[in-house]
Amino acid sequence: MLSIISSLLMQHIPQDDPLCVIDGGAQGGGEGVKWGFLGRKSRVDGFDPDADECQRLNAQALRAGQSHYYHPVCLARTEANKRLYVTRHADSSSLYKPAEKRLARWKQCADGQHIFCTIDHLGLSKTVDVKTTSVDLWVKSNRIACVDFIKVDVQGSELDILRGAVDTLGQVLGIETEVEFVPLYEDQPLFADVDSFVRQQGFTFFNFLYSHSGHFAGRMASPVSTAFVQNPLLRPQAAGQLITADALYLINPLDPSWPVSKKLTLAKYLKLIVIAEVCGQIEYAFELLAALRDQAAPIDKPINKEIITAVIRDAARQYLAQPAPMGMSA
């Protein structure tokens, strides 16, 4: 995670207007780590059915002095009591039933070294009843004034959560969602379904975030396990069928299709730049900065041109000073 531009910009975001994140599937606290560098200028609300994990993450955030809060409830499209299918590897549990016949054919290598049969992780262990709520209902009932970023990684229920957030999405700047290209769970929505819905909400697809080789499935019937170098700057990925990935969507206020009358607050625009950089879209962050400098950004009030010129200059200098694997060039 890189935060060069973000660190330079955050002093211009009001203390009482933190970057607010909803984390659906908060197991492990990854979003807390991602946004933790912002200190009190970030707020993370995480949701996970594991009450013990939520308690651990709340204690961890309290010790760190962070405004991060974890709630032992599942996000879904509606408020209801639902059945949770708990898998052998608990962080793969889902509101959808594992597609075990398909999973039994696959093998994976999540850490790049140890191969396992997919069903050994995603096979059904037990079912439990859980409470669910929707993003829109939670935002309204808790009088949350602002949501800037939504991350959902809930093993098949991502589209359900996003459909339960249609009112909130109008103020959201970015979405990171897990997507599947073939069903890991019975009757689950796939990437095409999620992509179509998210685009209809006004977001632009930016990238698939390949976090580990476990996103690929090999075949149990094969006597060999193969690998290929997907990117010469990265370690070899497992070869095989790409079954899942994390998809990044952002709003794109510089696109010609953006409504002329639609203005962002300056704070929202600065948060979009921060989100773009933290999510790896560094050049987009610089483009947004350049539009701000040139007074071409659709914002409600201008910012001092010299301030943004200095941010661009200082950030570019720091990025160009990074080691060669960064892939930066003048």
MOPE-V933598 format. One line per field, one symbol per residue. ss: DSSP state (H for helix, E for strand, L for the rest). psi: psi as a letter, one per 40 degrees, with the letter a starting at -180 (. if undefined). burial: + if it has 24 or more other ideal C-beta (glycine too) atoms within 12 Angstrom, else -. A space follows every 50 residues. Layout:
ss=???
psi=???
burial=???
//
This chain:
ss=LLLHHHHHHHHHLLLLLLEEEEEELLLLLHHHHHHHHHHHHEEEEEELLL HHHHHHHHHHHHHHLLEEEEELLEELLLLEEEEEEEELLHHHLELLLELH HHHLLEEELLLLLLLEEHHHHHLEEEEEEEEEELHHHHHHHLLLLLLLEE EELLLLLHHHHHHLLLLHHHHLLEEEEEEELLLLELLLLLHHHHHHHHHH LLLEEEEEELLLHHHEEEELLLLLLLEELLLLLLLLEELLEELEEEEEEE LLLLLLLLLLLLLELHHHHHHHHHHHHHLLLHHHHHHHHHHHHLLLLLEL LLLLHHHHHHHHHHHHHHHHLLLHHHLLLL
psi=hifdddddddeehidegihhhhhhgehefdddddedeebeeihhhihieh dddddddddddddefighhhhgihiadihihihhhhidhdeeiieihhgd dddeeiiigdeedhhihddddeihdiiihiiiiidddddddefhdhhdhh hhgffeeddddddeeddddeeidihhhiiieihdiheiiidddddddddd eeihhdihghdieeeihahdeheihiiihdheeiihihiahhdiihhhhi igeeidehhdehiiidddddddddddddeegddddddddddddefeigie iiihdddddddddddddddeeiidedeii.
burial=-+++++++++-++----++++++++++-++++++++-++-++++++++++ --++--++-++----++++++++++++----+-++++-++++++++++++ -++--+++++----++++++++++-----++++++++++----+-+++++ ++++++++++++++++-++-+++++++++++++++--++++-+++-+++- ++++++-++++-+++++++-----+-----------++-+++++++++++ ++++---------+++++++++++++++++++-++++++++++---+++- --+----+--++--++--+-----------
//
